[in-house]
Amino acid sequence: MIQLEETGPGRLALRGSLDFSTARAGHQAGLACFLRGGVRDWTIDCSGLDSANSAAVAVLLDWLAAVNRAGGHLRFEGLPERVRAIAEISEVGELLETGV
């Protein structure tokens, strides 16, 4: 199960497992938050992710692209080591670390 909770203006907390079974729901939940309007700059705290795989990296990258297309900025905090490792292997680690 994946949860994306708004913890303040422009702040979200990602909790649970973001993998192949939850990626679609997580992806859609994030897009719904970003497209709601009013907030352009976002920070997502990922420290509550219990487990993640390459699907998580794909979701995070797509969120970056969606926010960027909307003219906003997105950055991630507390990326779990597993997500960082997958991102480094995929040569997108710096993008996840710095955001857009």
LORO-70933 format. One record per residue (C-alpha): residue number from 1; residue in three letters; x, y, z; chain. Coordinates in steps of 0.2 Angstrom, whole numbers, plus 5000, padded with zeros to 4 digits. Example, Ala and Ser with C-alpha at 12.3 -4.5 7.8 and 13.67 -1.06 7.14 Angstrom:
<nodes>
   num   residuo      u      v      w   cadena
     1       ala   5062   4978   5039        A
     2       ser   5068   4995   5036        A
</nodes>
This chain:
<nodes>
   num   residuo      u      v      w   cadena
     1       met   5000   5000   5000        A
     2       ile   5006   5018   4996        A
     3       gln   5001   5034   5004        A
     4       leu   5004   5051   4999        A
     5       glu   4999   5064   5012        A
     6       glu   4999   5083   5011        A
     7       thr   5009   5089   5027        A
     8       gly   5009   5107   5023        A
     9       pro   5008   5119   5008        A
    10       gly   5018   5112   4994        A
    11       arg   5024   5097   5006        A
    12       leu   5019   5079   5004        A
    13       ala   5025   5063   5013        A
    14       leu   5026   5047   5004        A
    15       arg   5024   5032   5015        A
    16       gly   5022   5013   5012        A
    17       ser   5028   5002   4998        A
    18       leu   5031   5010   4980        A
    19       asp   5033   4995   4969        A
    20       phe   5025   4988   4953        A
    21       ser   5009   4984   4962        A
    22       thr   5007   5001   4969        A
    23       ala   5015   5012   4956        A
    24       arg   4999   5016   4946        A
    25       ala   4990   5022   4962        A
    26       gly   5005   5032   4968        A
    27       his   5008   5040   4952        A
    28       gln   4990   5046   4950        A
    29       ala   4989   5052   4968        A
    30       gly   5004   5063   4965        A
    31       leu   4998   5070   4948        A
    32       ala   4981   5074   4957        A
    33       cys   4990   5084   4970        A
    34       phe   5002   5093   4957        A
    35       leu   4988   5098   4945        A
    36       arg   4976   5104   4959        A
    37       gly   4982   5121   4956        A
    38       gly   4988   5135   4968        A
    39       val   5005   5127   4972        A
    40       arg   5020   5127   4960        A
    41       asp   5034   5122   4971        A
    42       trp   5034   5105   4980        A
    43       thr   5044   5095   4992        A
    44       ile   5041   5076   4994        A
    45       asp   5048   5068   5010        A
    46       cys   5052   5050   5005        A
    47       ser   5059   5044   5021        A
    48       gly   5043   5034   5025        A
    49       leu   5045   5023   5010        A
    50       asp   5046   5005   5018        A
    51       ser   5051   4997   5001        A
    52       ala   5054   5002   4983        A
    53       asn   5060   4996   4967        A
    54       ser   5063   5002   4949        A
    55       ala   5044   5007   4948        A
    56       ala   5047   5019   4962        A
    57       val   5061   5028   4952        A
    58       ala   5050   5029   4936        A
    59       val   5036   5037   4946        A
    60       leu   5047   5050   4954        A
    61       leu   5054   5054   4937        A
    62       asp   5037   5056   4930        A
    63       trp   5032   5067   4944        A
    64       leu   5047   5078   4941        A
    65       ala   5043   5079   4922        A
    66       ala   5024   5084   4926        A
    67       val   5029   5097   4939        A
    68       asn   5042   5104   4927        A
    69       arg   5030   5105   4912        A
    70       ala   5018   5114   4923        A
    71       gly   5031   5127   4927        A
    72       gly   5034   5122   4945        A
    73       his   5049   5115   4955        A
    74       leu   5049   5098   4964        A
    75       arg   5062   5091   4975        A
    76       phe   5064   5075   4986        A
    77       glu   5070   5073   5004        A
    78       gly   5074   5057   5013        A
    79       leu   5076   5046   4997        A
    80       pro   5079   5028   5004        A
    81       glu   5096   5021   4999        A
    82       arg   5088   5008   4988        A
    83       val   5080   5021   4977        A
    84       arg   5096   5031   4976        A
    85       ala   5105   5015   4971        A
    86       ile   5093   5011   4957        A
    87       ala   5093   5029   4951        A
    88       glu   5113   5029   4951        A
    89       ile   5113   5013   4941        A
    90       ser   5100   5021   4929        A
    91       glu   5111   5037   4928        A
    92       val   5097   5048   4935        A
    93       gly   5103   5049   4953        A
    94       glu   5108   5068   4951        A
    95       leu   5091   5072   4944        A
    96       leu   5082   5064   4959        A
    97       glu   5094   5072   4971        A
    98       thr   5093   5090   4964        A
    99       gly   5075   5090   4957        A
   100       val   5069   5102   4944        A
</nodes>
